[in-house]
Amino acid sequence: MTVLLHIDASARAVRSISRSLSGAFVDAWRRHDPGVEVLRRDVGGAPPPFVSEAWIAAAFTPEGERTEAQRCELAASDRLIDELARADVIAMGAPMYNYGMPAALKAWVDQVVRVNRTFSFDLARGDFPLRPILGGKTLALFTSSGEFGFEPGGVRASMNHLAAHVDTVRHYLGAERMHHIAAEYQEFGDERHRASVAEAMQQAAALADALARDGARPAPALTKGERSPERRR
């Protein structure tokens, strides 16, 4: 049975385009695979705690040596990592805030990218001591933005610190493959925006159908600067 982790990061509970896109993906997957188990994590509505000095000290203390206070400090992180570890597919809805990810999503990333849980650290590896522990997952990222042209080669490609950041950390989430679907032009509210949203909704459903049909084993992972077929326009 496929386990799908559905994450939304928008601060908006309603009228959120990124929530609509991730929801369309999950709904389409359920239609194709009614037995899918969906784990819901709304970080936009209930943000995880920020990393603190006490959290860092606890995370870098060997598990068997942690105090009760340190175990409590890591309790939220443990729950989030357990959800992530169970997932085969991550459906992540995230609006672009000031050209990057919402603080709530960054807080989630910081809680789950943790030494000895989702990555190992060994200086014997030389200049690349970090190595992901999790693997085999597929990440579907659904974003919305007020402007446009954030795709590779677009007029604002260098300003897209949302998709680039997610792509950078996805290996530590265990995601070997990433697909990105975006709706743009929101601040313009014109026909371009309506067309972009409609196209993205169709792409979200089509991507879910394709991944569910293939057992969450789509095309090879994207390299930086490359878009999935679903993202090309």
C-alpha positions as CSV (number, residue, x, y, z in Angstrom):
1,M,0.0,0.0,0.0
2,T,1.3,3.4,-0.9
3,V,1.7,6.0,1.8
4,L,1.4,9.6,0.7
5,L,2.5,12.5,3.0
6,H,0.4,15.6,2.1
7,I,2.0,18.8,3.3
8,D,0.6,22.3,2.9
9,A,2.5,25.4,3.9
10,S,0.2,28.2,2.9
11,A,-0.9,30.5,5.7
12,R,-4.3,30.7,4.0
13,A,-6.8,28.2,5.0
14,V,-9.1,29.2,2.1
15,R,-8.4,30.8,-1.3
16,S,-5.0,29.1,-1.4
17,I,-3.8,28.1,-4.9
18,S,-1.0,25.9,-3.6
19,R,-3.5,24.0,-1.4
20,S,-5.8,23.6,-4.3
21,L,-3.0,22.1,-6.4
22,S,-1.8,19.7,-3.8
23,G,-5.4,18.7,-3.0
24,A,-6.1,18.0,-6.6
25,F,-3.1,15.8,-6.7
26,V,-4.1,13.8,-3.6
27,D,-7.8,13.6,-4.8
28,A,-6.6,12.2,-8.2
29,W,-4.4,9.7,-6.5
30,R,-7.2,8.5,-4.3
31,R,-9.4,8.0,-7.4
32,H,-6.7,5.9,-9.0
33,D,-5.7,4.1,-5.8
34,P,-8.5,4.1,-3.2
35,G,-6.3,2.1,-0.8
36,V,-3.6,4.8,-0.5
37,E,-2.9,5.9,3.0
38,V,-2.7,9.7,3.3
39,L,-0.8,11.3,6.2
40,R,-1.9,15.0,6.6
41,R,0.5,17.6,7.8
42,D,-0.7,21.2,7.6
43,V,2.4,23.2,8.6
44,G,0.7,26.4,7.4
45,G,-2.1,26.1,9.9
46,A,0.0,24.5,12.7
47,P,3.7,25.5,12.2
48,P,6.3,23.3,13.8
49,P,8.5,24.9,16.4
50,F,11.7,26.7,15.3
51,V,15.0,25.1,16.0
52,S,16.5,26.4,19.2
53,E,19.9,26.0,21.1
54,A,18.3,23.4,23.3
55,W,17.1,21.5,20.2
56,I,20.6,21.5,18.7
57,A,22.1,20.3,21.9
58,A,19.6,17.5,22.1
59,A,20.0,16.4,18.5
60,F,23.7,16.2,18.8
61,T,23.6,14.2,22.1
62,P,23.7,10.4,21.5
63,E,20.3,9.0,21.9
64,G,21.2,6.9,24.9
65,E,22.6,9.9,26.8
66,R,19.7,12.3,26.3
67,T,17.9,13.7,29.3
68,E,14.1,13.6,29.6
69,A,14.1,17.3,28.8
70,Q,16.1,16.7,25.7
71,R,13.8,13.9,24.6
72,C,10.9,16.3,25.0
73,E,12.7,18.9,23.0
74,L,13.0,16.5,20.1
75,A,9.4,15.0,20.4
76,A,7.9,17.1,17.6
77,S,10.9,16.4,15.4
78,D,10.6,12.6,16.0
79,R,6.9,12.7,15.1
80,L,7.6,14.6,11.8
81,I,10.5,12.3,10.9
82,D,8.4,9.2,11.6
83,E,5.7,10.5,9.2
84,L,8.3,11.3,6.6
85,A,10.0,7.9,6.9
86,R,6.8,6.1,6.3
87,A,5.9,8.0,3.1
88,D,6.5,6.7,-0.4
89,V,5.3,10.0,-1.9
90,I,5.5,13.6,-0.6
91,A,2.9,16.0,-2.0
92,M,4.0,19.5,-0.9
93,G,2.0,22.6,-1.5
94,A,3.9,25.8,-0.9
95,P,3.2,29.5,-2.0
96,M,6.2,31.6,-2.8
97,Y,6.7,34.2,0.0
98,N,9.3,36.9,-0.8
99,Y,10.8,34.6,-3.4
100,G,11.4,31.8,-1.0
101,M,9.6,29.2,1.1
102,P,7.2,30.1,3.9
103,A,8.8,30.2,7.4
104,A,6.4,27.3,8.5
105,L,7.8,25.1,5.7
106,K,11.4,26.0,6.6
107,A,10.6,25.1,10.2
108,W,9.4,21.7,9.1
109,V,12.5,21.2,7.0
110,D,14.7,22.1,9.9
111,Q,12.8,19.7,12.2
112,V,13.2,16.7,9.8
113,V,16.7,17.2,8.4
114,R,18.4,15.9,11.5
115,V,21.7,14.1,12.1
116,N,21.5,10.4,12.6
117,R,17.8,10.4,11.6
118,T,17.7,11.6,8.0
119,F,21.4,12.1,7.4
120,S,24.6,10.8,8.7
121,F,27.8,12.8,9.2
122,D,31.3,11.3,8.8
123,L,34.4,13.3,8.2
124,A,36.1,10.2,6.8
125,R,34.1,11.0,3.6
126,G,36.3,14.1,3.1
127,D,34.7,17.3,1.8
128,F,31.2,15.6,1.5
129,P,30.6,14.2,5.0
130,L,26.8,14.4,4.9
131,R,24.9,11.4,3.4
132,P,21.1,10.9,3.3
133,I,19.7,8.0,5.3
134,L,16.2,7.9,3.7
135,G,15.6,7.1,0.1
136,G,13.2,5.8,-2.6
137,K,10.6,8.6,-2.3
138,T,9.0,10.8,-4.9
139,L,8.4,14.5,-4.2
140,A,5.7,16.4,-6.0
141,L,6.0,20.1,-5.3
142,F,3.1,22.5,-6.1
143,T,3.8,26.2,-5.9
144,S,2.0,29.4,-6.5
145,S,3.5,32.9,-7.1
146,G,2.3,36.4,-7.6
147,E,4.7,37.1,-10.5
148,F,5.8,34.8,-13.4
149,G,8.8,33.5,-15.2
150,F,10.4,31.6,-12.3
151,E,11.0,28.5,-14.4
152,P,14.6,27.7,-15.6
153,G,15.4,30.1,-18.3
154,G,12.5,32.4,-17.3
155,V,12.9,36.1,-16.7
156,R,12.8,35.6,-12.9
157,A,14.6,32.2,-12.7
158,S,17.4,33.6,-10.5
159,M,14.8,34.8,-8.0
160,N,13.2,31.4,-7.5
161,H,14.5,30.4,-4.1
162,L,11.5,28.3,-3.3
163,A,11.8,25.4,-5.8
164,A,15.6,25.6,-5.7
165,H,15.6,25.3,-1.9
166,V,13.3,22.3,-2.0
167,D,15.3,20.7,-4.7
168,T,18.5,21.2,-2.7
169,V,17.2,19.6,0.5
170,R,15.0,16.9,-1.1
171,H,17.8,14.2,-0.8
172,Y,17.6,14.6,3.0
173,L,13.9,14.0,2.8
174,G,14.6,10.8,0.9
175,A,13.2,12.1,-2.4
176,E,15.1,10.7,-5.3
177,R,12.7,12.1,-7.8
178,M,11.1,15.6,-7.9
179,H,8.3,17.0,-10.0
180,H,7.4,20.7,-9.9
181,I,4.1,22.2,-11.0
182,A,3.5,25.9,-10.6
183,A,0.7,28.4,-11.0
184,E,1.8,32.0,-11.6
185,Y,0.5,35.5,-12.3
186,Q,-1.6,35.7,-9.1
187,E,-1.0,39.4,-8.5
188,F,-2.1,40.2,-12.1
189,G,-5.4,38.4,-11.8
190,D,-5.8,38.4,-15.5
191,E,-6.4,35.7,-18.1
192,R,-2.8,34.6,-17.9
193,H,-3.4,33.8,-14.2
194,R,-6.6,31.9,-14.9
195,A,-4.9,29.9,-17.6
196,S,-1.9,29.2,-15.4
197,V,-4.1,27.9,-12.6
198,A,-6.3,25.8,-14.9
199,E,-3.2,24.2,-16.5
200,A,-1.5,23.5,-13.2
201,M,-4.7,21.8,-11.9
202,Q,-4.8,19.6,-14.9
203,Q,-1.1,18.8,-14.6
204,A,-1.5,18.0,-10.9
205,A,-4.2,15.4,-11.6
206,A,-2.3,14.0,-14.6
207,L,0.9,13.6,-12.5
208,A,-1.0,11.8,-9.8
209,D,-2.5,9.4,-12.3
210,A,0.9,8.7,-13.9
211,L,2.7,8.2,-10.6
212,A,-0.1,6.0,-9.1
213,R,-0.2,4.0,-12.3
214,D,3.6,3.4,-12.2
215,G,3.6,2.7,-8.4
216,A,5.3,6.0,-7.7
217,R,8.2,5.2,-9.9
218,P,8.3,8.0,-12.5
219,A,11.0,9.2,-14.8
220,P,14.5,9.7,-13.4
221,A,15.2,12.5,-11.0
222,L,15.6,16.0,-12.5
223,T,18.9,17.7,-12.6
224,K,19.1,21.3,-11.7
225,G,17.9,23.6,-14.4
226,E,15.7,20.9,-15.9
227,R,11.9,20.8,-15.7
228,S,9.6,17.8,-15.5
229,P,7.5,17.2,-18.6
230,E,4.5,18.3,-16.5
231,R,6.2,21.7,-15.9
232,R,7.1,22.6,-19.5
233,R,4.8,25.1,-21.3
